[in-house]
Amino acid sequence: MLRVKKLPKFNPRKSNTHKGSYGRVLVLAGSPGMTGAAYLCSKAALRSGSGIVTLGVPESLNPVMEVKLTCVMTRPLPETKASTLSNKGRKEIIKLCESHDVVALGPGLSQQPETRELILWLIKNIDRNMVIDADGLNALSDNVKILHKIKKHAVLTPHPGRCHA
């Protein structure tokens, strides 16, 4: 695991640019009881310099996320009976990825079997750079070979507790 002690400061934004000049991040996150993970990841994407952040969440969670995240666009996605992301949203998610530069996948998505299956399918099929965190990493824990099928670059973000043997 790499540890960064001091990060460089962001350069000031130029006056002839707009939010689209600074990248588009799609965050796929959240499930009942885990909306905080979706919130924190979306806010972190904004604070780290992204110009546009879109949060894809299970449709029943969308109203609360729209109230909580007024600087982030939200996209309600098909959900399971447990109100987690559903396989039924595969095509919609892939289409959504096409209009973003980076995809953050995993925070608070849950370990529901259908959602876990969706996560693994997305890791193999998203044609964008990815940050895989939390439940994205949990889904990979017994499917590590899927990492060889990633189409672009991926950053895995385990916390130190996940890294010990």
N, C-alpha and C positions, 0 to 999 in steps of 0.2 A: 504494500500500500504506500502510495506517495503522500507525503505530508508537506503542505505548503505553509510556510511560516509567515510570509509577507507577500501580499498580492500588490501588483502595481496599480496605481490609480487610473481610472478611466480618463481618456482624453476628453476635453470639452467637445460637445457636439457642434458641428458646423451650422451656421445660420441658413445655409441653402439645402438643408436636408429635412426629411420628415420621418415619422415613425416607421414607415416601411423601409427606410434606409438602414435600419438597425436590426434586421432579422425578425423572423416569425417563428415562434415556438408553439408547438401543440403539446399540451399536457393532458395525458390520459390518466385520470386519477379519481379516487373517491368511491365510497360505498357507505351504506348506513353505519353511523358511528365513526366513520373515518373521513368526514368532510374536512377536518382540520388538515389532513395530509394534502388534500387537493388544494386547499387554501394556501398553505405554506409553500408548496412547490410552485404554484402560479405566481405568488408574490416574489419568490426568489428569482424566477425567470425575469420578471420586470426589473428587480433591483440589480440583477447582474448585467443589465444593459439591453435586453431584447426590446425592440420597438413595438411588437405586437405579440400578445399572448392570448391563445385560445384554450379554454379548458373544456375538454370533452368528459362529460359525466353521465351516469345513469339518469334517464329522463326524470325520474321522481325527485332527484336531488337538485335539478337545475334551478327551480325557483329560489331556494335558499342560497345557492351559490351566486345567482345574479344579484341578490341583495348584498351579500358579503363582499363580492369582488367587483366593484364598480369600474375598475380600470382594466378589467380582463373581459374578453368576449367569452361567452359560454355556448356550448353546443350540446343540447340534450341528445343522448344516444340510446338505442334500444337496450332494454334491461331484462334480466332474468326475474323469476318470481321472488328472488331474494333481494331485488333492487340493486344488482351488480351488473356490470357490463356484460352484454349477451353476444354470442356468436352471430346473432341476426344482424349485428351492426358492422360486420367485416367490410363489406363493400363501401359503406358510408365512411368508415374510419380511413380506409385506404385512400378514398377520394379526398378526404379532409387533409391527409398527410401531404398530398400533392401540392397544396398551397402553403406549406410550411417548410422551413429550412431544417428544423430539428424537432424530434419528438422525445418528450420525457414520458416514460412508461413505468407505471407501477405503484406510486404512492397511494396507499389505502385502497387498492383495487379489490382486495380480499383474496381468499384462497378457495372460494366457491369453485367446484369442478368445472363448470362451463366457462367461468371467467378465466380460470387458470389455462384452460385449453385455448381460449382466445388470445391470451398473453403470448403463449408459445407460438401460435400461428402468426401473430403480429410481428414478433421478433424475426421470424423467417421471411416475412413478406413486405415489411415496410422498407421502402427504398429511400430512406433518409438517414442522416446521422441520428443516433439515439443516445439518451441517457437512461439507463435501466436501474431502477431503485426499488427498494422495499419488496412489495409483492411480485414485482417483475423478477427480482432476484430469487425470491422464494419459489417461483414457478421454474426457474432454471436449476434449482438445487439438485434435482434428480434428472435433469435433461441438459446437462452441460454441453453435449455434442451439438446442440442447436446453435451454439455460438459460432460454429464454423459456417453456418448458413446465413449469417448477417450480411446484408448487401452492401452496407457502407461501414462507417466507423461506429463503435459503441463505447461509451464510458460506463463502467459498472461502479456503483457508489455504495459499497457495503459499509456499515459502521464497524468499528473495531471488534465488537462482539461477534460479528458474523465471520471474521477472518481467523479466529483462533482455531487450532486443530482439535 
